[in-house]
């Protein structure tokens, strides 16, 4: 029984590590793609960049306002601030 539990724990650690490695590779590749678009692609001019940047900033502001509105007057919920950022 003890050996089975250690195998399950080892598998879960391996699964979590594999997920983290794959996520790191994904975001590394996304970073390269964004860099390429900024240097040579459609986002190389200021006029083409302004709309996506303002949209992203507006999205963050709206999510923060919703979080504050839902947690207003509830002192037991100050730790929920990061949740809107992770849900995107």
C-alpha positions in Angstrom: 0.0 0.0 0.0 2.8 2.4 0.9 4.6 1.7 -2.3 1.4 2.5 -4.3 1.0 5.8 -2.6 4.6 6.8 -3.3 4.1 5.9 -7.0 0.9 8.0 -7.2 2.7 10.9 -5.5 5.6 10.5 -7.9 3.3 10.5 -10.9 1.5 13.6 -9.7 4.8 15.4 -9.2 5.8 14.3 -12.7 2.5 15.4 -14.2 2.7 18.8 -12.5 6.3 19.3 -13.6 5.4 18.3 -17.2 2.6 20.8 -17.1 4.9 23.6 -15.9 7.5 22.8 -18.5 5.0 22.8 -21.3 3.5 26.1 -20.1 6.9 27.7 -20.0 7.6 26.5 -23.5 4.3 27.8 -24.7 4.8 31.3 -23.2 8.4 31.4 -24.5 7.1 30.8 -28.0 4.3 33.3 -27.6 6.9 35.9 -26.5 8.9 35.2 -29.7 5.8 35.5 -31.8 4.9 38.9 -30.2 8.4 40.1 -30.7 8.3 39.1 -34.3 5.0 40.9 -34.8 6.3 44.0 -33.2 9.6 44.1 -35.2 8.4 43.0 -38.6 4.7 42.2 -38.6 1.4 43.9 -38.3 2.3 45.5 -35.0 5.4 47.3 -36.2 3.7 50.7 -36.6 2.3 52.7 -33.7 -1.1 53.1 -35.4 -1.6 49.3 -35.5 -0.4 48.8 -31.9 -2.6 51.4 -30.2 -5.9 49.5 -30.4 -4.7 46.2 -29.0 -2.8 47.9 -26.2 -5.8 50.1 -25.2 -8.0 47.1 -25.4 -5.8 45.1 -23.0 -5.5 48.0 -20.6 -9.3 48.6 -20.7 -9.9 44.9 -20.0 -7.7 45.0 -16.9 -9.4 48.1 -15.6 -12.9 46.7 -16.1 -11.9 43.4 -14.4 -10.4 45.4 -11.5 -13.6 47.5 -11.1 -15.8 44.4 -11.1 -13.6 42.8 -8.4 -13.7 45.9 -6.3 -17.5 46.3 -6.8 -18.1 42.7 -5.7 -15.8 42.9 -2.7 -16.8 46.3 -1.6 -17.7 46.3 2.1 -16.6 42.6 2.6 -13.3 42.7 4.6 -13.1 38.9 4.5 -12.5 38.9 0.7 -9.3 41.0 0.1 -7.4 38.0 -1.2 -9.7 37.7 -4.3 -7.8 40.5 -6.1 -5.7 38.2 -8.3 -8.6 36.1 -9.5 -9.7 38.4 -12.3 -6.2 38.5 -13.7 -5.9 34.6 -13.7 -9.3 34.0 -15.3 -8.2 35.6 -18.6 
